[in-house]
Amino acid sequence: MQLKYFLFGLMLTACSLSAQTKVLNFAGSQITVPENYKVSSDTQASNENNSVQWINVQKILYDNNVHKQMMKQIETDMHARFLTAVNFKSQGVDFIGKLYKLNAKEGIKYRIISSGQINGQALILNLGFTKQPKQNNDLDVFMRHFISFEN
């Protein structure tokens, strides 16, 4: 009988652990991931409308512009059409990037590849959207942690 209670307790613990809130550490900021997003790694989350992924770049590499080569490789691998340069803020810090239109018929159709430094951490930020973001109202609350437009 005690074994049944023990197994039931283990099952409840496993269920509660899987339902725990996910929190991502984005350049020193703790960002809670909403339930409608799937966390794929410590630096990646997505849902049917948006995606965010970032690469932490060592400062010496960033200072020597290696991040630009890394961004160029990401852009080449995407096979997408360049639309425009885009400037925005991430965590209140200026980021410079490029907006691309993907060849996808559904799902993520737009991607912004950008770089900047937050709290001394250099980053390459890869953002995906089903609809082209033009203003903050085009973004959900979660994505506004990573990108905000000055209006």
C-alpha positions in Angstrom: 0.0 0.0 0.0 2.8 2.4 0.8 4.4 1.7 -2.6 1.2 3.0 -4.3 1.4 6.2 -2.3 5.1 6.6 -3.1 4.5 6.1 -6.8 1.5 8.4 -6.8 3.7 11.0 -5.1 6.4 10.6 -7.7 3.9 11.0 -10.4 2.5 14.2 -8.9 6.1 15.6 -8.5 6.9 14.9 -12.1 3.7 16.6 -13.2 4.3 19.7 -11.1 7.9 19.9 -12.4 6.8 19.8 -16.0 4.3 22.5 -15.4 6.8 24.8 -13.7 7.2 28.3 -15.1 10.2 28.6 -17.5 12.5 31.5 -17.0 15.1 32.6 -19.5 18.2 34.5 -18.6 18.6 37.1 -21.3 21.9 39.0 -20.7 21.2 39.2 -17.0 17.5 39.8 -17.2 15.2 37.1 -16.0 12.3 36.7 -18.4 9.3 34.5 -17.7 8.1 32.5 -20.7 4.4 32.4 -21.2 2.6 29.1 -21.4 1.9 29.5 -25.2 5.6 29.5 -25.9 7.8 26.4 -26.2 11.3 26.7 -24.7 13.8 24.8 -26.9 17.0 25.7 -25.1 18.3 28.2 -22.6 18.5 30.7 -25.4 15.5 29.9 -27.6 11.7 30.1 -27.3 8.9 30.1 -29.9 5.2 29.8 -30.6 3.2 29.7 -33.8 3.6 33.4 -34.3 7.0 34.4 -33.0 10.4 33.1 -32.2 13.4 34.4 -30.3 17.0 33.0 -30.2 20.2 34.6 -29.2 23.9 33.8 -29.2 26.1 35.1 -26.5 29.3 36.4 -28.1 32.6 36.7 -26.2 33.5 40.4 -25.8 36.9 40.0 -27.5 35.2 38.4 -30.6 32.6 41.2 -30.6 35.2 43.9 -30.3 37.0 42.4 -33.3 33.8 42.3 -35.4 33.6 38.5 -35.5 29.9 38.8 -34.7 29.5 40.5 -38.1 30.9 37.4 -39.8 28.6 35.2 -37.7 25.6 37.3 -38.6 26.6 37.1 -42.3 26.7 33.3 -42.1 23.2 33.2 -40.5 21.9 35.5 -43.2 23.4 33.3 -45.9 22.0 30.1 -44.5 18.5 31.6 -44.4 18.0 32.0 -48.2 15.8 35.0 -47.6 15.2 38.3 -49.3 16.6 41.4 -47.5 13.9 44.0 -46.9 15.4 46.8 -44.9 17.8 47.8 -42.1 16.0 48.0 -38.7 17.0 49.7 -35.5 15.2 49.0 -32.2 15.9 48.6 -28.5 16.3 45.4 -26.6 16.2 45.8 -22.8 16.5 49.6 -23.4 19.8 49.2 -25.5 20.1 50.1 -29.1 20.3 47.2 -31.5 21.1 47.3 -35.3 19.8 44.7 -37.6 18.3 43.6 -40.9 14.8 42.5 -41.7 14.4 39.6 -44.1 11.4 38.0 -45.8 11.5 34.3 -45.8 10.2 32.0 -48.6 7.8 30.3 -46.2 4.1 30.1 -47.1 3.1 29.7 -43.5 4.6 30.0 -40.1 7.5 32.4 -39.5 7.7 34.6 -42.6 9.9 37.5 -41.3 13.2 37.4 -39.5 15.3 40.1 -37.9 19.0 39.4 -37.4 20.7 41.9 -35.2 23.5 42.6 -32.7 24.2 44.7 -29.7 25.5 44.6 -26.1 23.3 44.4 -23.0 24.9 44.6 -19.5 28.3 44.1 -21.1 27.1 40.9 -22.8 27.5 41.0 -26.6 24.7 39.2 -28.4 23.4 38.2 -31.8 19.6 38.3 -31.7 17.5 36.3 -34.1 13.8 37.2 -34.1 11.1 35.6 -36.1 7.5 36.7 -36.9 4.5 35.5 -38.9 3.6 39.2 -39.7 6.1 42.0 -40.3 6.5 43.9 -37.1 6.4 47.7 -37.6 5.4 49.0 -34.2 5.2 47.8 -30.6 1.5 47.0 -31.0 2.5 44.3 -33.5 4.4 42.5 -30.7 3.1 40.4 -27.8 4.2 41.1 -24.2 6.9 38.4 -24.3 8.5 39.6 -27.5 8.7 43.2 -26.2 11.3 41.9 -23.8 13.6 41.4 -26.8 12.5 44.1 -29.2 10.8 47.5 -28.9 10.4 50.2 -31.5 10.8 53.9 -30.7 7.6 55.5 -31.8 
